Amino acid sequence: MNSAINNLRGAFFSHSILTCTYEKKSFIIRNRFSHQFKRFHSSMGKHLAHSSTNVNGEDLPQLFSVAPMMDWTDNHYRTLARLISTHAWLYTEMVVAETIVHQKDNLDRFLAFSPIQHPIVLQIGGSNLKNLAKATELANAYSYDEINLNCGCPSGKVAGHGCFGARLMYDPKFVGDAMSAIASNCDVPVSVKCRIGVDDRDSYNELCDFIHTVVSRSPTAHFIIHARKALLSGLSPAENRNVPPLKYEYYFSLLRDFPEIRFTINGGITCISQVKASLREGAHSVMVGRAAYNKFSSPWNTLGQVDSEIYGASRIHFSRRQVLEKYQIYGDSELGKYGPNKPNIRQIVKPLLHLFHSEPGNGLWKRKADTAMRHCTTIESFLEETLDAIPDSVLDSTLPIIPPEEEGVFFDKTLLPPPYKSCQVPGLCVRV
């Protein structure tokens, strides 16, 4: 195995194609799984040409993205995600503007990423215009593909003590000014991730007022809409992801009332079939959260279908064993990179823990992993100690082909609110 690892080390960072051996099994590894890109079906993607980036010569629209999630969408998870999907847009964890400003001599720890992670969006949080502008200026050097402002997190630490996140929806004028400051200090598009409302400010017209105000005060042309409102007191962050009802009708009404703006739908979408259904209904793009990593799904099952099912790319037949080989090289190169135990084995292994969700041997693998994380000093030794719990048939199997599904109804069109006719924010123009 050591010779295979040495051979793979160069391939991981040079994006080359090679043949190697792992436990007496030969296979071909491609770091960039496909350089072919087919235009998505016109019914799903014809209106998306203005929202894309160029990656390795491919014009890659933001049809599918993985949501920013604190303690999850870090460098380690994003590396694993990119090994599985070359097309999905990845978002960072939220990075607080003050952290960037105060850590300007240690920015790599918070902002650096491998070039293979493109397309990638940096999400920042904060409520101080000066710091948001300065943080964006510092982050601009890292060449993210988009900068996003968090206006949707309901956590007490963020929306309460921090006075940003979802609480910013109470002050759309400030959000507009913040987005103007962010856009003035970067060379890439900017966007806002928000809820459909906050507390008792949850009418469709109030959501439209928020959108209209931000757009009128900044060059923001992309909003990610979590189709639930946020309750800033009485519910935990987890409950805020499940208790307030989903109102997809608000999202689809925004498409009607703001045709010049791009909207991404988020919230309650848990599988590729639902992603495809929302795109068929006219959604500009779709953002998936915990279904891309958690114990109820798997990054393998979700992300593994994105390139072929959403982007129409040729299917590439790679296995979880191949993904793990490449991730191991990354992981061992990262251990202790920022000082003793920064990052550590547990942090780097964390994204792998749901890779075998619902597969034979998964329970034993989890138990062995918990033990191995306590004493292993490399990712190589961790995998050697744990992977015998997973049958070869699982490790070497490729992604199954999803059978065509019947076209169902994604949301109830009879629930669409009346068109947004006038701006309710004093001092702003009337929309006709």
Legacy VTK file of the C-alpha trace (Angstrom):
# vtk DataFile Version 3.0
C-alpha trace
ASCII
DATASET POLYDATA
POINTS 432 float
0.000 0.000 0.000
2.883 2.385 0.719
4.048 2.264 -2.906
0.522 3.020 -4.052
0.340 5.992 -1.724
3.646 7.369 -2.994
2.457 7.039 -6.584
-0.854 8.689 -5.791
0.660 11.613 -3.890
1.844 13.291 -7.065
-1.347 12.497 -8.932
-3.560 14.110 -6.320
-1.988 17.500 -6.740
-1.177 17.345 -10.465
-4.635 16.151 -11.634
-3.041 13.426 -13.769
-4.282 9.986 -14.795
-2.466 6.917 -13.544
-2.715 3.236 -12.760
-1.908 1.945 -9.282
-2.500 -1.036 -7.007
-4.420 -1.177 -3.747
-4.644 -4.477 -1.911
-3.872 -6.369 -5.134
-6.628 -4.604 -7.074
-5.700 -2.458 -10.077
-7.720 0.471 -11.290
-7.420 3.821 -13.022
-7.710 6.960 -10.913
-8.737 10.279 -12.356
-8.407 13.257 -10.074
-10.650 15.335 -12.304
-13.202 12.688 -13.164
-14.438 14.270 -16.385
-13.542 17.182 -18.583
-16.704 16.745 -20.588
-19.659 18.983 -19.884
-22.995 18.762 -21.596
-25.432 21.617 -21.532
-28.224 20.886 -19.134
-31.697 20.346 -20.542
-32.994 23.627 -21.918
-36.116 23.394 -19.798
-33.924 23.419 -16.692
-30.935 25.533 -17.593
-31.604 27.957 -20.465
-32.009 30.938 -18.147
-28.837 30.258 -16.160
-26.118 31.318 -18.589
-25.439 34.527 -16.634
-24.583 32.639 -13.426
-21.606 30.426 -14.065
-17.858 30.191 -13.702
-15.129 28.690 -15.813
-13.440 25.640 -14.298
-10.800 23.813 -16.347
-12.275 25.230 -19.526
-15.850 24.306 -18.608
-18.629 26.878 -18.297
-20.129 25.648 -15.039
-23.522 27.112 -14.003
-24.558 27.064 -10.366
-27.363 24.538 -10.794
-26.499 22.569 -7.654
-24.708 23.675 -4.506
-23.924 22.324 -1.042
-25.098 24.636 1.728
-22.680 26.389 4.095
-22.820 24.549 7.420
-20.880 25.431 10.542
-18.547 22.661 11.726
-19.197 20.709 8.523
-18.354 22.368 5.214
-14.732 22.941 6.151
-11.698 22.282 3.959
-11.784 18.561 4.759
-15.414 18.037 3.794
-15.042 20.160 0.661
-12.047 18.103 -0.447
-14.050 14.890 -0.052
-17.026 16.448 -1.845
-14.887 17.514 -4.777
-13.410 14.019 -5.100
-16.981 12.759 -5.568
-18.425 15.573 -7.697
-16.462 17.868 -9.996
-19.499 20.034 -10.798
-21.284 20.803 -7.513
-20.734 24.316 -6.191
-19.277 24.240 -2.674
-19.799 26.812 0.078
-17.474 27.381 3.000
-18.593 27.434 6.591
-19.596 30.925 7.621
-16.451 32.890 8.494
-17.095 35.895 10.731
-15.753 39.141 9.285
-14.028 40.043 12.548
-12.161 36.731 12.480
-10.748 37.543 9.053
-9.798 41.072 10.060
-8.189 40.099 13.361
-6.410 37.062 11.894
-4.988 38.848 8.863
-1.542 37.398 9.608
-2.952 33.865 9.767
-5.497 33.957 6.945
-4.550 30.674 5.290
-5.985 28.796 8.252
-9.409 30.329 7.592
-9.474 31.085 3.876
-6.996 28.896 1.983
-8.273 26.029 -0.148
-6.978 23.747 -2.856
-7.603 24.904 -6.440
-9.496 21.662 -7.071
-12.317 23.006 -4.864
-13.469 25.469 -7.526
-16.253 26.436 -7.958
-16.363 27.609 -4.347
-18.237 30.380 -2.517
-17.063 32.099 0.656
-19.827 32.849 3.147
-19.094 35.625 5.604
-21.086 36.883 8.578
-21.148 40.137 10.451
-22.944 43.383 11.162
-20.140 45.935 10.984
-19.819 47.593 7.580
-16.153 48.480 8.019
-15.202 44.938 9.003
-17.311 43.366 6.257
-15.580 45.548 3.690
-12.103 44.846 5.082
-12.763 41.098 5.375
-13.905 40.983 1.762
-10.817 42.879 0.639
-8.573 40.381 2.449
-10.523 37.389 1.108
-10.403 38.705 -2.441
-6.802 37.555 -2.744
-7.929 33.930 -2.398
-9.952 33.970 -5.630
-13.293 32.608 -4.470
-15.938 32.385 -7.184
-18.562 34.315 -5.197
-18.917 36.046 -1.820
-22.101 35.367 0.167
-23.510 37.175 3.200
-25.264 35.121 5.877
-28.720 36.567 6.600
-30.355 33.296 7.602
-28.616 31.696 10.603
-30.978 31.692 13.632
-28.358 30.538 16.177
-28.376 32.501 19.425
-24.633 33.032 19.160
-25.090 34.550 15.703
-28.516 36.200 15.556
-28.626 36.892 19.311
-25.288 37.817 20.809
-23.720 38.436 17.418
-26.615 40.515 16.050
-26.217 39.185 12.515
-27.381 36.146 10.562
-31.189 35.995 10.377
-31.481 39.088 12.551
-30.208 41.163 9.614
-33.545 40.585 7.883
-34.964 43.149 10.323
-32.781 45.787 8.628
-32.861 45.382 4.828
-31.298 48.819 4.296
-28.242 47.750 6.262
-28.045 44.510 4.269
-28.158 46.531 1.064
-25.359 48.785 2.299
-23.372 45.758 3.475
-23.699 44.109 0.074
-22.606 47.318 -1.608
-19.514 47.422 0.623
-18.765 43.759 -0.046
-19.180 44.145 -3.810
-16.922 47.210 -3.831
-14.099 45.197 -2.296
-14.108 42.053 -4.423
-13.834 41.045 -8.055
-16.560 38.377 -8.093
-20.363 38.231 -7.864
-22.006 38.671 -4.465
-25.077 36.993 -2.997
-27.304 36.844 0.078
-28.520 33.713 1.861
-31.685 34.425 3.833
-34.949 32.979 5.135
-38.411 33.816 3.805
-39.008 35.820 6.973
-38.104 36.249 10.610
-40.395 36.031 13.648
-43.674 37.833 12.810
-42.215 39.484 9.709
-43.147 36.577 7.544
-45.564 37.805 4.874
-44.689 37.452 1.217
-44.792 41.238 0.733
-42.278 41.724 3.572
-39.953 39.218 1.914
-40.296 41.119 -1.353
-39.596 44.390 0.443
-36.385 42.870 1.780
-35.295 41.684 -1.668
-36.244 44.961 -3.339
-34.410 47.059 -0.743
-31.197 45.047 -0.960
-31.242 45.093 -4.761
-31.928 48.813 -4.923
-28.952 49.621 -2.665
-26.375 47.171 -4.063
-25.412 45.130 -7.146
-26.733 41.937 -5.543
-28.316 39.739 -8.213
-28.400 36.345 -6.455
-30.365 35.285 -3.362
-30.362 31.828 -1.762
-33.797 31.428 -0.196
-34.262 29.003 2.679
-38.008 28.471 2.285
-38.746 28.589 6.026
-38.932 31.576 8.291
-36.642 31.797 11.321
-37.835 32.176 14.905
-35.160 33.933 16.923
-36.497 32.836 20.294
-38.086 29.605 21.452
-36.503 27.321 18.862
-33.048 25.820 18.624
-31.116 26.007 15.345
-32.051 22.376 14.668
-35.734 23.111 15.296
-35.500 26.134 13.014
-34.556 23.717 10.231
-37.681 21.622 10.757
-40.460 23.289 12.741
-41.396 26.390 10.692
-43.311 25.124 7.666
-41.760 25.137 4.230
-43.344 27.629 1.857
-41.960 26.859 -1.574
-44.714 29.009 -3.021
-42.842 32.086 -1.724
-39.729 31.036 -3.638
-41.528 30.433 -6.929
-43.400 33.714 -6.563
-40.065 35.519 -6.300
-39.151 34.108 -9.712
-42.294 35.685 -11.083
-41.939 39.059 -9.366
-38.162 39.596 -9.720
-37.323 38.168 -13.150
-34.000 40.027 -13.278
-32.723 38.344 -10.083
-31.353 34.822 -9.690
-32.820 32.746 -6.858
-31.564 29.460 -5.430
-34.025 27.303 -3.505
-32.955 25.745 -0.190
-34.669 23.821 2.590
-36.264 20.377 2.790
-34.683 19.012 -0.393
-33.098 15.697 0.515
-32.345 13.773 -2.681
-31.385 14.190 -6.325
-34.925 13.339 -7.483
-36.240 16.358 -5.576
-33.474 18.526 -7.007
-34.496 17.524 -10.520
-38.177 18.072 -9.727
-37.561 21.621 -8.483
-35.504 22.442 -11.582
-38.305 21.116 -13.794
-40.696 23.459 -12.004
-38.464 26.383 -12.999
-36.114 26.825 -10.034
-32.970 28.642 -11.133
-30.772 26.463 -8.923
-30.934 24.225 -5.865
-28.954 24.138 -2.634
-28.857 20.949 -0.561
-27.741 20.875 3.065
-27.478 17.929 5.391
-28.538 15.414 2.756
-25.049 15.871 1.308
-23.310 14.528 4.393
-25.463 13.409 7.319
-26.380 10.057 8.804
-29.727 9.982 7.010
-28.047 10.142 3.635
-24.469 10.091 2.387
-22.120 12.303 0.397
-21.636 9.249 -1.826
-25.326 8.795 -2.619
-26.106 12.500 -3.033
-23.006 14.107 -4.530
-22.166 11.046 -6.586
-25.209 11.638 -8.791
-24.800 15.393 -9.328
-22.469 15.424 -12.331
-24.477 13.000 -14.457
-28.042 13.612 -13.238
-27.962 17.410 -12.866
-25.228 18.523 -15.261
-25.583 15.825 -17.891
-21.886 14.907 -17.732
-20.723 11.453 -18.764
-20.897 8.915 -15.967
-17.488 8.065 -14.521
-17.160 4.702 -12.831
-15.103 5.275 -9.708
-15.433 3.611 -6.311
-15.321 4.635 -2.677
-11.985 2.848 -2.374
-10.519 5.177 -4.990
-11.993 8.231 -3.280
-10.512 7.137 0.049
-7.069 6.604 -1.468
-6.985 10.168 -2.719
-8.524 11.601 0.447
-5.866 9.825 2.508
-3.102 11.658 0.667
-4.840 14.965 1.321
-5.507 14.127 4.970
-1.981 13.067 5.832
-0.616 16.223 4.200
-2.913 18.349 6.391
-2.299 16.802 9.826
-0.651 19.341 12.124
-0.359 21.882 9.309
-1.264 24.769 11.619
0.443 23.525 14.759
0.144 20.456 17.026
-3.237 18.785 16.418
-4.380 21.597 14.094
-6.042 19.848 12.341
-6.146 16.487 14.081
-7.154 12.967 13.038
-10.730 13.352 14.266
-11.330 16.540 12.284
-10.023 15.058 9.063
-11.861 11.745 9.497
-15.183 13.415 10.340
-16.368 13.873 6.708
-15.830 10.149 6.058
-18.112 8.862 8.794
-21.252 8.682 6.634
-19.576 7.447 3.469
-20.957 3.929 3.980
-24.438 4.902 5.167
-26.883 1.959 4.950
-24.205 -0.359 3.528
-23.188 -3.768 4.973
-20.492 -3.324 7.599
-21.346 0.324 8.313
-22.085 -0.277 12.001
-18.823 -2.136 12.584
-16.913 0.486 10.583
-18.301 3.250 12.839
-17.270 1.388 15.996
-13.794 0.654 14.682
-13.464 4.266 13.523
-14.340 5.591 16.973
-11.602 3.455 18.497
-9.026 4.173 15.799
-9.426 7.950 16.036
-8.183 7.775 19.626
-4.747 6.410 18.835
-3.992 6.525 15.096
-1.506 9.175 14.057
-2.083 9.123 10.277
-5.064 8.762 7.987
-3.260 5.852 6.333
-3.106 3.903 9.609
-6.726 4.839 10.373
-7.937 3.388 7.078
-5.779 0.286 7.397
-7.253 -0.376 10.835
-10.903 0.191 9.921
-11.607 -0.649 6.272
-11.602 -4.408 6.830
-15.080 -3.850 8.315
-16.413 -2.936 4.862
-16.829 -5.742 2.290
-14.784 -5.424 -0.914
-18.053 -5.485 -2.843
-18.999 -2.193 -1.174
-15.575 -0.575 -1.388
-15.220 -1.354 -5.087
-18.787 -0.824 -6.248
-19.534 2.166 -8.441
-22.531 4.434 -8.303
-25.788 2.830 -9.403
-27.777 4.296 -12.265
-30.881 6.096 -11.032
-33.961 4.820 -12.849
-36.093 7.498 -14.531
-38.696 8.823 -12.146
-42.206 9.951 -12.857
-42.594 13.697 -13.053
-44.404 14.684 -9.906
-45.576 18.049 -8.615
-42.916 19.798 -6.518
-45.246 22.357 -4.923
-48.885 23.413 -4.951
-49.274 26.237 -7.473
-52.646 27.186 -6.012
-50.803 28.535 -2.942
-48.888 31.227 -4.855
-49.463 34.621 -3.189
-50.656 37.558 -5.283
-47.999 39.415 -7.287
-45.852 41.932 -5.459
-47.160 45.277 -6.599
-45.651 47.949 -4.411
-42.681 48.461 -2.142
-43.666 48.869 1.492
-40.335 50.352 2.603
-40.572 54.155 3.070
-38.386 56.142 0.735
-38.037 53.461 -1.913
-39.622 53.514 -5.326
-42.935 51.877 -6.097
-42.706 48.673 -8.080
-45.325 48.374 -10.838
LINES 1 433
432 0 1 2 3 4 5 6 7 8 9 10 11 12 13 14 15 16 17 18 19 20 21 22 23 24 25 26 27 28 29 30 31 32 33 34 35 36 37 38 39 40 41 42 43 44 45 46 47 48 49 50 51 52 53 54 55 56 57 58 59 60 61 62 63 64 65 66 67 68 69 70 71 72 73 74 75 76 77 78 79 80 81 82 83 84 85 86 87 88 89 90 91 92 93 94 95 96 97 98 99 100 101 102 103 104 105 106 107 108 109 110 111 112 113 114 115 116 117 118 119 120 121 122 123 124 125 126 127 128 129 130 131 132 133 134 135 136 137 138 139 140 141 142 143 144 145 146 147 148 149 150 151 152 153 154 155 156 157 158 159 160 161 162 163 164 165 166 167 168 169 170 171 172 173 174 175 176 177 178 179 180 181 182 183 184 185 186 187 188 189 190 191 192 193 194 195 196 197 198 199 200 201 202 203 204 205 206 207 208 209 210 211 212 213 214 215 216 217 218 219 220 221 222 223 224 225 226 227 228 229 230 231 232 233 234 235 236 237 238 239 240 241 242 243 244 245 246 247 248 249 250 251 252 253 254 255 256 257 258 259 260 261 262 263 264 265 266 267 268 269 270 271 272 273 274 275 276 277 278 279 280 281 282 283 284 285 286 287 288 289 290 291 292 293 294 295 296 297 298 299 300 301 302 303 304 305 306 307 308 309 310 311 312 313 314 315 316 317 318 319 320 321 322 323 324 325 326 327 328 329 330 331 332 333 334 335 336 337 338 339 340 341 342 343 344 345 346 347 348 349 350 351 352 353 354 355 356 357 358 359 360 361 362 363 364 365 366 367 368 369 370 371 372 373 374 375 376 377 378 379 380 381 382 383 384 385 386 387 388 389 390 391 392 393 394 395 396 397 398 399 400 401 402 403 404 405 406 407 408 409 410 411 412 413 414 415 416 417 418 419 420 421 422 423 424 425 426 427 428 429 430 431
